């Protein structure tokens, strides 16, 4: 458009204008839902409701949290926002909004995975650390610097993330601990919780994935939780966990799995199968090719039963708008805080071919994630 002339704009109807304003409020203030969720976790609300039998009135919740009586109206306002956003349910059965005893709040599937201290349940991995890391001042400050980051012209193959640009440190690196030790521990805990959630589902839905295997290396396998679940379900599989020395040093030495300290960019222990579960989305395409090349060198041919198992997000709208939005928000999380990205199936295909693999198949789709078998 020449001369700086203003473009004409379609005039919305009164109803569209009012709806647009309401939508603008929602999008501008969504961060308050995140902060409200963070507040609920810091106060211990999900765990308190669990200990009260899964449903509670506001006065009983106040008493369980040992909060001053003067804050009861304000806690009620917070809880109503979190009910509306789907973090908690209203009513004793998750559908009713009240009772003779007053307003009731209960756990739903989302808030159940925010309960701490559950024992005797192999599949429960509290996600509180993931939320506290994602809503930390370090993450939010990096996101606030996004516009400045876009304006910077960076040369070279590796573009630093906004997190690196703002804080001068990289996540999952020694520099994170130097930046803030508490953040480093929180990120490590959050990553482990995020990775370990749904192990039982994988064992049930993808049982044949490990059938016939003699050995498997779990790259970035953390404390070996996933490897132990595989060994429990498939005792014939000898599992090795590869992770950084600082992680392996804290892993339990129980003889069930073999723990190896190392760097998957340089060497992967040889085995019939190598697994990368929620690993590659943290890395750029170039780094993923390097990692996959090491994995390819560690396994035998397809004819000999060799394969790389990849469990990671596969971006696409087929699962509906809510799941698609969650996938895209996870991609934004990678954009802001790492050099990685979430990928479509076509993106995955290109990575596999660049790394020298001959074929692949998606064995199963589990929610936002896909389970790949990739062949040499």
Backbone torsions as a table, in degrees:
resi	resn	phi	psi	omega
1	UNK	NA	120.5	-175.3
2	UNK	-86.8	155.5	171.0
3	UNK	72.9	6.9	178.6
4	UNK	67.4	22.1	-180.0
5	UNK	-68.5	140.8	179.1
6	UNK	-73.3	133.7	177.3
7	UNK	-75.2	148.8	175.2
8	UNK	-72.3	151.1	-177.7
9	UNK	-128.4	137.7	177.2
10	UNK	-67.1	131.0	-178.1
11	UNK	-84.4	120.3	179.7
12	UNK	-71.7	156.9	174.1
13	UNK	-71.7	168.5	179.3
14	UNK	-59.4	-42.8	-179.0
15	UNK	-65.4	-41.1	179.1
16	UNK	-65.9	-38.7	180.0
17	UNK	-63.7	-44.3	-179.7
18	UNK	-67.7	-38.7	177.3
19	UNK	-67.1	-39.0	178.4
20	UNK	-61.3	-40.8	179.0
21	UNK	-64.5	-42.7	178.5
22	UNK	-63.3	-40.6	177.7
23	UNK	-64.2	-38.5	178.2
24	UNK	-63.8	-41.9	175.0
25	UNK	-56.3	-47.5	-177.1
26	UNK	-60.5	-49.9	-176.5
27	UNK	-67.1	-35.7	-179.6
28	UNK	-72.6	-26.9	-173.1
29	UNK	-110.2	6.8	178.8
30	UNK	-56.4	-29.4	-178.8
31	UNK	-61.9	-25.4	178.9
32	UNK	-69.8	-29.7	173.1
33	UNK	-65.6	-42.9	177.6
34	UNK	-62.3	-42.6	179.1
35	UNK	-69.0	-33.8	175.6
36	UNK	-65.5	-39.5	176.1
37	UNK	-64.0	-43.8	177.5
38	UNK	-59.7	-43.5	179.1
39	UNK	-61.0	-44.4	-179.4
40	UNK	-60.5	-38.8	179.1
41	UNK	-70.9	-42.8	180.0
42	UNK	-62.7	-35.0	177.6
43	UNK	-77.8	-19.6	-178.0
44	UNK	83.6	28.5	-175.2
45	UNK	-64.5	-47.8	179.6
46	UNK	-57.9	-43.2	-179.9
47	UNK	-66.2	-38.7	179.1
48	UNK	-63.6	-43.7	179.1
49	UNK	-64.1	-39.8	177.0
50	UNK	-59.0	-45.0	-178.6
51	UNK	-70.4	-20.1	176.2
52	UNK	-89.9	12.0	176.5
53	UNK	96.8	8.1	177.6
54	UNK	93.0	-6.8	178.0
55	UNK	-149.4	142.4	-176.2
56	UNK	-154.8	156.4	170.4
57	UNK	-86.9	164.4	-179.7
58	UNK	-62.4	-45.3	178.0
59	UNK	-60.2	-40.7	179.1
60	UNK	-66.5	-36.3	177.2
61	UNK	-66.0	-42.1	177.0
62	UNK	-58.0	-45.3	-178.5
63	UNK	-65.2	-42.2	-179.1
64	UNK	-64.0	-32.1	-179.1
65	UNK	-89.1	-6.0	-177.9
66	UNK	56.0	42.0	178.3
67	UNK	-91.7	149.2	178.5
68	UNK	-63.2	141.9	-175.7
69	UNK	-57.3	-29.1	-177.8
70	UNK	-64.4	-19.1	-177.4
71	UNK	-92.6	-0.2	-176.3
72	UNK	-58.8	-46.1	179.0
73	UNK	-60.4	-34.4	-177.3
74	UNK	-74.1	-37.3	176.4
75	UNK	-64.8	-37.5	177.2
76	UNK	-60.5	-40.3	178.4
77	UNK	-65.9	-41.0	177.3
78	UNK	-62.3	-45.1	-177.4
79	UNK	-64.0	-36.9	-179.5
80	UNK	-66.2	-37.3	176.0
81	UNK	-64.3	-43.2	-177.9
82	UNK	-71.5	-28.5	172.6
83	UNK	-68.4	-45.4	-179.5
84	UNK	-62.0	-35.1	-179.7
85	UNK	-84.1	-4.1	174.8
86	UNK	93.0	8.0	179.5
87	UNK	-74.4	-41.2	176.2
88	UNK	-123.2	169.0	175.5
89	UNK	-110.4	154.8	177.2
90	UNK	-98.9	140.0	177.5
91	UNK	89.9	164.2	-175.4
92	UNK	-71.3	-26.3	-179.0
93	UNK	-112.3	13.0	177.2
94	UNK	87.1	0.1	-179.0
95	UNK	-131.4	-28.5	-179.8
96	UNK	-83.5	150.3	-173.1
97	UNK	-101.9	0.8	-179.6
98	UNK	-174.6	179.5	178.5
99	UNK	-158.5	-179.3	179.7
100	UNK	-63.2	-29.2	-179.6
101	UNK	-79.7	-1.9	-178.4
102	UNK	108.8	-170.4	-176.7
103	UNK	-66.3	136.3	-179.5
104	UNK	-116.7	147.0	177.1
105	UNK	-128.1	139.4	-177.6
106	UNK	-137.6	164.8	176.7
107	UNK	-77.0	149.0	170.7
108	UNK	-126.9	-178.9	-178.2
109	UNK	-55.2	-36.0	-179.5
110	UNK	-66.7	-51.1	-176.4
111	UNK	-72.1	-19.7	176.6
112	UNK	-66.9	-30.2	178.4
113	UNK	-85.0	10.4	174.1
114	UNK	-112.4	10.4	178.7
115	UNK	-87.4	127.7	178.9
116	UNK	-94.3	156.2	170.9
117	UNK	79.6	15.3	177.3
118	UNK	-76.9	127.5	-179.4
119	UNK	-117.7	157.7	177.1
120	UNK	75.9	17.9	179.5
121	UNK	-133.0	101.5	-172.9
122	UNK	-61.2	-25.7	-173.3
123	UNK	-94.6	-2.4	-178.0
124	UNK	-90.8	118.1	176.3
125	UNK	-130.8	102.6	-175.3
126	UNK	-58.0	135.4	-177.0
127	UNK	-98.6	16.3	-176.8
128	UNK	-62.2	-38.4	-179.0
129	UNK	-64.6	-37.7	178.1
130	UNK	-60.7	-45.4	-179.2
131	UNK	-65.3	-44.8	-177.6
132	UNK	-65.7	-34.1	175.8
133	UNK	-69.9	-46.9	-176.5
134	UNK	-64.6	-27.0	-179.5
135	UNK	-104.8	13.1	-178.2
136	UNK	-70.0	156.6	176.2
137	UNK	-56.7	-31.3	-179.2
138	UNK	-67.3	-41.7	178.1
139	UNK	-69.8	-44.8	-177.1
140	UNK	-68.0	-35.4	177.3
141	UNK	-64.9	-39.1	176.9
142	UNK	-62.6	-41.2	179.0
143	UNK	-66.5	-35.1	178.1
144	UNK	-66.7	-22.1	179.2
145	UNK	-90.8	10.8	-173.1
146	UNK	-62.6	-43.2	-178.1
147	UNK	-63.5	-43.5	178.1
148	UNK	-62.7	-38.1	179.7
149	UNK	-63.3	-41.3	179.9
150	UNK	-63.7	-32.7	-177.3
151	UNK	-75.2	-17.7	-177.3
152	UNK	-81.0	130.2	177.9
153	UNK	-92.2	110.1	-176.8
154	UNK	-109.5	127.1	177.8
155	UNK	-98.0	157.8	-180.0
156	UNK	106.4	163.8	-174.8
157	UNK	-72.1	-29.1	-175.6
158	UNK	-106.1	114.1	178.6
159	UNK	-93.5	119.0	178.9
160	UNK	-60.3	147.0	177.8
161	UNK	-74.4	162.0	172.9
162	UNK	-55.5	-35.8	177.5
163	UNK	-60.1	-46.4	178.5
164	UNK	-64.0	-40.1	-178.0
165	UNK	-62.8	-41.1	-176.8
166	UNK	-81.0	-42.4	-170.5
167	UNK	-103.7	-12.3	-178.5
168	UNK	67.8	26.0	-179.7
169	UNK	-145.3	158.8	179.1
170	UNK	-113.4	140.8	175.6
171	UNK	-66.4	151.5	178.7
172	UNK	62.9	24.8	-177.6
173	UNK	-128.7	162.3	178.2
174	UNK	-58.6	-27.4	-178.9
175	UNK	-67.0	-22.7	178.0
176	UNK	-65.1	-44.1	179.4
177	UNK	-64.4	-35.5	177.3
178	UNK	-68.6	-32.7	176.8
179	UNK	-68.3	-49.7	-179.3
180	UNK	-164.7	114.2	-176.1
181	UNK	-63.0	-40.1	-179.2
182	UNK	-65.0	-40.3	177.2
183	UNK	-62.5	-44.1	-179.1
184	UNK	-58.9	-44.2	179.3
185	UNK	-66.5	-39.3	-179.6
186	UNK	-66.2	-42.6	179.4
187	UNK	-64.5	-41.8	178.8
188	UNK	-63.4	-44.5	178.7
189	UNK	-65.3	-42.9	-179.5
190	UNK	-64.1	-39.3	178.9
191	UNK	-64.5	-43.0	179.6
192	UNK	-64.7	-43.3	179.8
193	UNK	-63.5	-43.4	179.4
194	UNK	-62.7	-43.0	-177.6
195	UNK	-70.6	-35.9	-173.0
196	UNK	-83.9	-17.8	179.1
197	UNK	-65.0	130.5	176.6
198	UNK	90.9	11.9	178.4
199	UNK	-60.5	-42.4	179.4
200	UNK	-59.7	-39.3	178.4
201	UNK	-63.0	-43.1	179.2
202	UNK	-62.0	-42.8	-179.5
203	UNK	-63.4	-38.6	-178.6
204	UNK	-77.3	-45.8	-173.3
205	UNK	-81.3	-24.2	-176.4
206	UNK	-124.3	41.7	-176.0
207	UNK	-57.3	-40.5	-177.4
208	UNK	-71.8	-10.9	-179.3
209	UNK	-60.1	-32.6	-175.8
210	UNK	-107.9	2.0	-178.7
211	UNK	-67.4	130.7	178.1
212	UNK	84.8	-6.7	179.0
213	UNK	-76.5	143.6	174.8
214	UNK	-100.8	-31.0	-177.9
215	UNK	-148.7	150.3	-179.3
216	UNK	-148.9	137.5	173.5
217	UNK	-108.8	122.1	178.0
218	UNK	-96.2	102.7	-179.2
219	UNK	-75.4	134.2	-175.5
220	UNK	56.9	43.4	-175.8
221	UNK	-82.0	4.9	174.1
222	UNK	61.1	-131.1	-176.8
223	UNK	-83.8	5.5	176.1
224	UNK	88.4	13.3	-178.4
225	UNK	-59.2	-46.5	180.0
226	UNK	-67.2	-43.7	-179.8
227	UNK	-60.4	-39.5	178.7
228	UNK	-66.5	-36.5	177.7
229	UNK	-65.3	-38.5	177.8
230	UNK	-65.5	-45.3	-179.6
231	UNK	-64.3	-36.3	178.7
232	UNK	-65.3	-41.7	-179.1
233	UNK	-80.2	-27.0	-177.1
234	UNK	-135.3	79.7	-174.5
235	UNK	-59.4	-18.8	-178.7
236	UNK	-77.9	-11.1	-177.4
237	UNK	-90.5	121.1	175.4
238	UNK	-87.1	114.7	-173.5
239	UNK	-103.1	136.4	173.9
240	UNK	-119.1	136.7	176.7
241	UNK	-108.0	124.7	175.8
242	UNK	-108.4	126.0	175.5
243	UNK	-158.0	174.5	-178.8
244	UNK	-64.7	153.2	-178.3
245	UNK	-53.9	-39.1	-177.3
246	UNK	-65.6	-25.4	177.6
247	UNK	-83.4	-47.4	-178.1
248	UNK	-62.2	-34.4	179.7
249	UNK	-59.5	-27.0	-178.1
250	UNK	-99.2	-4.3	-178.5
251	UNK	-74.9	141.9	179.3
252	UNK	-66.0	138.5	178.2
253	UNK	-101.1	84.5	-175.9
254	UNK	-110.1	0.4	178.4
255	UNK	79.2	-3.4	-179.4
256	UNK	-76.3	-41.8	176.8
257	UNK	-125.9	155.9	178.3
258	UNK	-96.0	120.5	-177.9
259	UNK	-100.6	130.0	-178.2
260	UNK	-125.0	126.1	175.9
261	UNK	-85.1	129.1	-179.1
262	UNK	-178.0	-167.0	-176.6
263	UNK	-133.4	116.6	-174.8
264	UNK	-65.7	-12.1	174.6
265	UNK	-73.5	-21.7	-173.7
266	UNK	-110.8	-33.4	-178.9
267	UNK	-164.4	138.6	175.6
268	UNK	-122.3	128.0	179.4
269	UNK	-55.1	135.3	-178.0
270	UNK	-67.7	137.9	178.0
271	UNK	-163.6	170.7	-178.8
272	UNK	-68.5	-34.2	178.3
273	UNK	-136.2	147.6	174.0
274	UNK	-121.4	136.3	-178.7
275	UNK	-117.4	135.2	174.2
276	UNK	-123.5	101.3	-177.2
277	UNK	-106.3	111.2	179.2
278	UNK	55.0	45.3	-179.3
279	UNK	-110.2	-50.3	-166.4
280	UNK	-69.4	-23.0	-179.6
281	UNK	-68.3	-11.0	176.8
282	UNK	-82.5	-7.5	-169.8
283	UNK	-122.0	154.6	176.8
284	UNK	-67.5	166.5	178.8
285	UNK	-58.8	-42.7	-179.0
286	UNK	-61.9	-43.4	178.9
287	UNK	-68.0	-37.1	178.4
288	UNK	-61.8	-39.9	178.2
289	UNK	-62.6	-40.8	177.9
290	UNK	-62.9	-44.5	179.9
291	UNK	-63.8	-47.3	-178.7
292	UNK	-64.4	-33.4	177.7
293	UNK	-64.3	-39.9	176.0
294	UNK	-64.8	-39.0	178.3
295	UNK	-66.1	-40.3	178.2
296	UNK	-60.6	-41.5	-179.5
297	UNK	-69.0	-19.1	-174.8
298	UNK	-88.0	-11.4	-174.4
299	UNK	-115.0	157.4	174.0
300	UNK	-77.7	-177.7	-179.1
301	UNK	-68.4	167.3	177.5
302	UNK	-60.9	-39.0	-179.6
303	UNK	-62.8	-29.0	179.3
304	UNK	-92.2	10.4	177.5
305	UNK	88.2	9.7	-179.3
306	UNK	-76.1	142.4	177.4
307	UNK	-164.5	156.0	170.6
308	UNK	-108.3	126.2	179.3
309	UNK	-99.5	122.3	179.8
310	UNK	-120.3	124.9	175.7
311	UNK	-117.8	111.3	-175.2
312	UNK	-159.4	167.9	-179.7
313	UNK	-66.6	136.1	173.6
314	UNK	-118.4	105.4	-172.9
315	UNK	-72.0	132.5	177.4
316	UNK	177.1	152.6	-175.3
317	UNK	-82.8	1.0	-171.4
318	UNK	-64.9	-24.1	-178.0
319	UNK	-89.1	4.9	178.2
320	UNK	103.5	163.3	-173.1
321	UNK	-64.8	-33.3	-177.6
322	UNK	-68.4	-48.0	179.6
323	UNK	-66.7	-37.7	179.1
324	UNK	-63.7	-42.8	177.7
325	UNK	-62.6	-40.9	178.4
326	UNK	-61.0	-40.9	178.5
327	UNK	-64.0	-42.3	-178.9
328	UNK	-69.7	-34.0	175.9
329	UNK	-68.1	-36.1	174.5
330	UNK	-65.0	-33.2	175.9
331	UNK	-66.4	-40.2	176.1
332	UNK	-63.7	-36.3	177.1
333	UNK	-61.2	-41.4	177.0
334	UNK	-66.4	-42.1	-179.2
335	UNK	-58.7	-45.0	-174.9
336	UNK	-74.3	-38.8	-167.3
337	UNK	-111.9	-11.3	-179.6
338	UNK	-138.4	-177.7	172.6
339	UNK	-98.6	10.9	-176.5
340	UNK	-96.2	-169.9	-178.3
341	UNK	-162.7	159.7	168.1
342	UNK	-88.1	151.7	-168.7
343	UNK	-130.4	147.0	171.6
344	UNK	-78.5	171.0	177.8
345	UNK	-61.6	-37.1	178.9
346	UNK	-64.5	-38.3	176.0
347	UNK	-60.9	-43.7	178.8
348	UNK	-62.5	-44.2	179.9
349	UNK	-56.4	-45.4	-179.6
350	UNK	-62.6	-40.4	178.0
351	UNK	-62.2	-44.5	-177.8
352	UNK	-62.2	-42.4	-178.3
353	UNK	-69.0	-40.4	179.4
354	UNK	-64.4	-28.9	-179.3
355	UNK	-85.5	1.4	173.4
356	UNK	91.7	15.1	176.5
357	UNK	-83.7	157.7	-175.7
358	UNK	-98.5	-28.0	-175.4
359	UNK	-163.3	166.5	176.7
360	UNK	-157.6	165.3	170.4
361	UNK	-148.5	150.6	172.8
362	UNK	-89.1	112.8	-177.0
363	UNK	-73.3	-40.7	-175.2
364	UNK	-159.5	150.8	169.6
365	UNK	-111.7	122.5	-178.5
366	UNK	-116.7	93.8	-176.1
367	UNK	62.5	-128.3	-178.6
368	UNK	-75.6	-10.8	-173.4
369	UNK	-100.8	153.8	171.1
370	UNK	-118.1	150.1	176.8
371	UNK	-111.0	113.3	-177.9
372	UNK	-102.0	145.0	161.0
373	UNK	-113.3	125.4	-177.7
374	UNK	-118.8	134.9	-169.8
375	UNK	-115.6	145.1	-179.6
376	UNK	-77.6	NA	NA
